[in-house]
């Protein structure tokens, strides 16, 4: 099977095209999620920060061997909250704006608030976000890889 290697010099020689390819991949995947849920950009930003914080904390709780298991169940949502203050710090949005967006997303069922006023993604939403058609997610990744191969950043070796 061929092995891939990274040529960082090629990345620098074609910096603009390569950064554009990586950025477009990230934006395309972001737009899939944003459109799927009907979020405006600020709502998506807040939801993404809460989701990311939830996942980071959940994965910190896993043992290394858990990553090699076929039965990697998502952590329970109640174990992984984030505060409105931390959301505001992470997004750069004013706290009042974050408060309004969080309240709107709670009313729509995309976020919940724990007894100690921490914000998290409900388990049903977190699990439902995993049922994407893989082709939708892989298409932007494939376009990025094709560009990086064409510019010599990714090189295949036998």
Helices and strands as residue ranges (DSSP letters): E 3-6, H 8-13, H 15-37, H 41-60, G 64-68, G 77-79, H 84-91, H 95-107, E 112-113, E 119-120, H 123-128, H 134-150, E 154-157
